[in-house]
Amino acid sequence: MQNSAIYHSREDILRFKNKSSDIKGLHILDHSLFNKLARGAYNGLLHKNRKTKRGKRAGKQVKCNYCNSAGCHYKYTPRTLTNLPHAKQQQTLLPSILYTNCRSLNQWKLAELQSYVELHNPQIVCLTETWLDANKQQLINIDGFDNHYSHRKGRIGGGVCILTSTKLNCTLISSYTSRTVSAAWVSIQLKSHKPIIIGCIYHPPSACQSSTLDYIESTIAKLTDAHPNAKLIITGDFNRLPVTDLCSQFGLTDLVNFSTRSDAKLDLILTDIKEYNCATKLSPLGHNDHCCIFLQGTPCHKNSYKVVSRRVVTPERKNSVLSELATLTWDDVKSENSVHEKAMLLHSKVEQLLNKHCPRQQVKVREDRPEWMTSSILKLMTARDEAYSRGCKSFKFLRSLVQKGRSIQQATIYQ
């Protein structure tokens, strides 16, 4: 006699999953088919009753695990750098660039430039009008950066400099200097990306525009012939140089859409890399009339940190130290015979008092951060840049506070 099909509900299958012999007629089902039905019913029940997940628990990986457990065929391909779109691969490797017209780079502007590098973390820094000659070019020394110079010959002023991170594979291509134009060109090799040629140019206001344009066109033509796959980034102070024909000839785009000195746009960043967004306007160095320009990219390396021991002094802790210091007796210090013993006893008492109210704490800081760079100075710099971007009147006041705080910290550490 042929067995007729017996149908069971999902609850019966789940209840008697491990006791298949107790269900009449269940032996006619194939064992693998039974396991598949049971798993599908169980996961379907969970899928029906579970809450909707958000974030990483609602992605394709979760859907893949559910479908595989239920017997479905779903192919999940994780998004790695090898199968990402080409534009996103380039975007993850583009370096950040900081540009400014220094107009005489002295030690005070160099200290503030270091604070800009600390705050915005660029991989490339381009400077024009450094006003330095071959004897003073070593003054531009920032930890973690290599220097590439081009000084103006025959007269005072001018000069350009390109600082590149030591973690980048950078090579100086050429440096050109005449009585009218100063320029430097470097090549950067990035992983999984075409090489990038970066140029920094200074065109004086009194120089001949046609000769400068001829130099730029001939240089770009030579560089593109020597490096056919390379991308271009040209920064500098062009002083109203007409670059419309130059941009249309080589497919360049100006990323600066704001005035860089008063109401005039003199400083430009020209590039043929489409993944870059527009540049950002930053406050100038010191009392300079040229603003700083920052082109955001994705950092090519992670910052390295170190742990230091530091006392955290607050106004409340300071008041408690002073109040207890006023109650101490100094008879034991006076009773010592030598001055050295008195000084040592006094030092030990003060140190015990500080350890009681202001103990040392472990703080994580960047290894390349200057010693005078404190958290309060960083907060003031952030507030200063925000006031400058909004056009607030408090910008000059905050700028003075930053300069004063930096001077006080440097005097405390180095003197």
C-alpha positions in Angstrom: 0.0 0.0 0.0 1.4 3.3 -1.0 1.8 5.8 1.8 -0.1 9.0 1.5 1.5 12.3 2.3 1.1 13.6 5.8 1.4 17.4 6.3 2.6 18.9 9.6 2.6 22.5 10.8 5.8 24.5 11.4 5.3 24.3 15.1 5.1 20.5 15.0 8.3 20.3 13.0 10.1 22.5 15.5 8.7 20.7 18.5 9.7 17.2 17.2 12.9 18.1 15.4 14.9 15.7 17.5 12.1 13.1 17.9 11.1 12.4 14.3 10.0 8.8 15.1 7.1 10.2 17.3 5.4 11.9 14.4 3.4 9.5 12.3 4.4 9.5 8.7 7.4 11.8 9.1 9.7 9.0 8.1 8.6 9.5 4.5 10.4 12.8 4.4 14.0 12.9 3.4 16.3 13.7 6.4 18.2 16.5 4.6 14.9 18.0 3.5 13.6 17.9 7.0 16.6 19.7 8.3 16.3 22.4 5.6 12.6 22.9 6.5 13.3 23.0 10.2 16.1 25.6 9.8 14.0 27.7 7.4 11.0 27.6 9.7 13.1 28.5 12.7 15.0 31.4 11.0 11.8 32.6 9.4 10.2 32.8 12.9 13.2 34.7 14.2 13.2 37.0 11.2 9.5 37.7 11.7 9.8 38.5 15.5 13.2 40.2 15.7 13.5 44.0 15.7 14.7 45.9 12.7 18.5 46.3 12.9 20.3 49.5 12.0 23.9 50.2 11.2 26.4 47.4 10.7 23.9 44.7 11.8 21.5 45.5 8.9 24.0 45.1 6.1 24.6 42.5 3.4 26.7 40.3 5.6 23.7 39.7 8.0 21.4 39.1 5.1 23.9 36.6 3.6 24.2 34.7 6.9 20.4 34.5 7.2 19.9 33.3 3.6 22.6 30.7 3.8 21.2 29.3 7.0 17.7 29.2 5.5 18.9 27.2 2.4 18.9 30.2 0.0 21.6 31.0 -2.5 22.9 34.5 -2.0 26.3 35.6 -3.0 27.9 38.4 -0.9 30.9 40.2 -2.1 32.6 42.4 0.5 33.6 45.9 -0.7 37.4 46.1 -0.6 39.9 48.4 -2.2 40.1 46.0 -5.2 36.4 46.2 -6.2 35.6 49.8 -5.0 34.9 52.3 -7.8 38.0 53.9 -9.2 37.1 57.4 -7.9 36.9 56.1 -4.3 40.3 54.4 -4.7 41.8 57.8 -5.6 40.0 59.6 -2.9 41.5 57.4 -0.2 45.1 58.3 -1.2 45.0 62.0 -2.0 47.3 64.1 0.2 46.2 67.3 2.0 47.9 70.5 1.0 48.4 73.7 2.9 49.4 76.9 1.0 50.2 80.4 2.1 52.1 83.5 1.0 54.5 84.2 3.9 55.8 87.6 2.9 59.0 87.2 4.9 59.1 83.9 6.8 60.6 84.8 10.2 60.8 82.7 13.4 57.4 83.9 14.7 55.6 83.0 11.4 57.5 79.7 11.3 56.2 78.8 14.8 52.7 79.7 13.8 53.1 77.6 10.6 54.1 74.6 12.8 50.9 75.1 14.8 48.9 75.1 11.5 50.6 71.8 10.5 49.8 70.4 14.0 46.1 71.5 13.7 45.3 70.5 10.1 47.8 67.7 9.5 48.7 68.4 5.9 51.1 66.1 4.0 52.3 69.0 1.7 53.0 72.6 2.5 53.6 75.2 -0.2 55.1 78.6 0.6 55.7 81.7 -1.5 57.6 84.9 -0.8 59.8 83.3 1.8 62.4 86.1 1.3 65.2 83.7 2.2 68.5 83.2 0.4 70.7 80.1 0.2 72.3 81.0 3.6 69.0 81.2 5.5 67.1 78.4 3.8 67.8 76.1 6.7 65.5 78.2 8.9 62.6 76.3 7.4 62.8 73.2 9.5 59.7 71.4 10.5 59.9 67.9 12.0 58.7 65.2 9.7 59.0 67.2 6.5 61.6 67.4 3.7 62.4 70.9 2.2 62.6 71.8 -1.5 63.7 75.4 -2.2 63.9 77.8 -5.1 65.3 81.3 -4.2 65.0 84.4 -6.2 68.2 85.7 -7.7 69.4 89.2 -8.3 67.2 91.0 -5.8 65.7 90.7 -2.3 62.3 89.0 -1.9 60.4 86.2 -3.7 61.4 82.6 -3.2 59.2 79.5 -3.0 59.4 76.3 -0.9 57.6 73.0 -0.9 57.6 70.9 2.3 56.7 67.2 1.8 56.1 64.6 4.5 59.0 62.2 5.0 56.5 59.3 4.7 55.8 60.3 1.1 58.0 59.1 -1.8 58.9 62.6 -3.1 61.5 63.7 -5.7 62.5 67.2 -6.7 62.0 67.5 -10.5 63.3 71.0 -11.1 63.6 74.4 -9.6 63.5 77.5 -11.8 64.5 81.0 -10.7 64.9 84.2 -12.7 64.7 87.8 -11.9 60.9 87.7 -12.4 59.7 84.1 -11.6 60.4 81.6 -8.8 59.1 78.1 -9.1 59.7 74.5 -7.7 58.4 71.2 -9.0 58.2 67.9 -7.2 56.9 64.5 -8.0 55.1 62.2 -5.5 54.6 58.5 -6.0 51.5 57.1 -4.2 50.4 53.5 -3.8 47.6 52.4 -6.1 47.5 55.9 -7.7 49.0 57.7 -10.5 52.0 60.0 -9.7 51.3 63.6 -8.8 53.4 66.5 -9.9 53.1 69.5 -7.6 54.4 73.0 -8.6 54.7 76.1 -6.5 55.0 79.4 -8.5 55.5 83.0 -7.5 54.7 85.7 -10.1 55.6 89.2 -9.0 53.1 92.0 -9.8 55.7 93.9 -11.9 56.8 90.8 -13.9 55.9 90.2 -17.6 52.8 88.1 -17.8 53.5 86.7 -21.2 57.0 85.4 -20.1 55.5 83.7 -17.0 52.7 82.1 -19.0 55.2 80.8 -21.6 57.3 79.3 -18.8 54.4 77.6 -17.2 53.1 76.2 -20.5 56.5 74.9 -21.6 57.2 73.4 -18.2 53.9 71.6 -18.1 54.4 70.3 -21.6 57.8 68.9 -20.7 56.6 67.3 -17.5 53.6 65.7 -19.2 55.8 64.3 -21.9 58.2 62.9 -19.3 55.4 61.6 -17.1 52.4 60.9 -19.3 50.3 59.3 -16.6 50.9 62.0 -13.9 48.4 64.3 -12.4 49.0 68.1 -11.9 48.6 70.4 -8.9 49.9 74.0 -9.3 49.8 76.4 -6.4 51.2 79.9 -5.9 50.7 83.6 -5.9 49.8 84.5 -9.5 49.0 88.2 -8.9 46.1 88.5 -11.3 47.8 86.4 -14.0 45.2 85.4 -16.6 45.1 81.6 -16.4 41.9 80.9 -18.3 43.6 79.8 -21.5 46.1 77.8 -19.5 43.4 75.9 -17.6 41.4 75.1 -20.8 44.6 73.9 -22.6 45.6 71.4 -19.9 42.2 70.7 -18.3 42.9 72.4 -15.0 40.4 73.6 -12.5 40.8 76.4 -10.0 39.8 75.1 -6.5 39.9 78.6 -4.8 36.5 80.3 -4.9 37.2 83.1 -2.5 39.4 86.2 -2.1 42.8 85.6 -0.7 44.0 89.2 -0.1 41.4 91.8 0.9 38.9 91.6 -2.0 41.3 90.2 -4.6 42.0 86.5 -5.5 45.7 86.4 -6.0 46.5 82.9 -4.8 45.3 79.9 -6.8 45.3 76.1 -6.7 45.0 74.6 -10.2 44.6 70.8 -10.7 43.3 68.2 -13.0 42.3 65.8 -10.2 38.5 65.7 -10.2 38.2 64.1 -6.7 39.4 67.1 -4.9 36.8 69.4 -3.4 37.0 73.2 -3.1 39.7 74.6 -0.9 39.1 76.1 2.6 40.0 79.6 3.7 42.1 79.9 6.9 43.4 82.8 8.9 46.7 84.3 7.8 50.1 83.8 9.4 50.6 86.6 12.0 49.7 90.0 10.6 50.1 88.9 7.0 47.5 90.1 4.5 47.4 86.9 2.6 45.1 84.2 4.0 46.1 80.5 4.2 44.5 78.0 1.9 43.9 74.4 2.9 43.0 71.6 0.4 41.5 68.7 2.3 42.6 65.2 1.4 42.7 61.8 3.1 45.9 61.4 5.2 48.3 58.8 3.9 49.5 57.8 7.4 48.3 57.6 10.9 49.6 59.9 13.6 52.0 58.4 16.1 51.4 59.1 19.8 53.4 58.9 23.0 52.4 58.8 26.6 53.8 61.6 28.9 53.4 62.4 32.6 52.0 65.8 33.2 50.4 67.7 36.1 46.9 68.9 35.5 46.4 72.2 37.4 43.0 73.7 37.7 42.0 76.8 39.6 40.4 74.7 42.4 43.6 72.7 42.8 45.7 75.7 42.8 43.6 77.4 45.5 43.9 74.2 47.7 47.6 74.1 47.2 48.0 77.8 48.2 45.7 77.4 51.3 47.6 74.5 52.6 50.9 76.1 51.8 50.0 79.0 54.1 49.4 76.7 57.0 52.8 74.9 56.8 55.5 75.6 59.3 59.1 76.1 58.2 61.0 75.6 61.5 62.6 72.4 60.3 63.8 74.1 57.1 65.3 77.0 59.2 67.0 74.5 61.5 69.1 73.0 58.7 72.8 74.0 58.7 73.7 74.3 55.0 71.8 76.1 52.2 71.8 73.0 50.1 70.0 71.0 52.8 67.4 73.7 53.3 66.7 73.9 49.5 66.4 70.1 49.3 63.9 70.0 52.3 61.9 72.9 50.8 61.7 71.1 47.5 60.6 67.9 49.0 57.8 69.6 51.0 56.5 71.5 47.9 56.7 68.3 45.8 54.7 66.4 48.4 52.1 69.1 48.4 51.8 69.0 44.6 51.5 65.3 44.6 48.7 65.5 47.0 46.6 68.0 45.2 47.9 67.9 41.7 49.1 64.4 41.0 50.8 63.5 37.8 48.6 61.9 35.1 49.4 59.9 32.0 48.4 61.9 28.9 48.7 60.7 25.3 50.1 63.4 22.9 51.4 63.3 19.4 55.1 62.7 19.0 55.7 65.5 16.5 53.8 68.1 18.7 56.0 71.0 19.9 56.5 71.2 23.6 54.8 74.6 23.8 51.7 73.4 22.1 49.1 72.9 24.9 45.4 72.1 24.7 44.5 75.7 25.6 46.5 77.1 22.7 44.8 74.5 20.3 41.4 75.6 21.5 42.3 79.3 21.0 43.5 78.5 17.5 40.3 76.7 16.7 38.2 79.7 18.0 40.4 82.1 16.0 39.9 80.2 12.7 36.2 80.0 13.3 36.0 83.7 14.0 38.0 84.5 10.9 35.7 82.3 8.7 32.6 84.0 10.1 34.1 87.5 9.8 33.7 88.2 13.5 35.3 91.2 15.1 36.8 89.0 17.8 39.3 87.5 15.3 42.1 90.1 16.1 41.6 89.6 19.8 41.8 85.8 19.5 44.9 86.1 17.2 46.6 88.2 19.9 45.8 85.7 22.5 47.3 82.9 20.4 50.5 84.8 19.8 50.8 85.8 23.5 50.1 82.3 24.8 52.7 80.8 22.4 55.3 83.4 23.5 54.6 82.6 27.1 54.9 78.9 26.7 58.1 79.2 24.6 59.7 81.5 27.2 58.8 79.0 29.9 60.2 76.0 28.1 63.3 77.3 26.3 64.5 80.0 28.6 
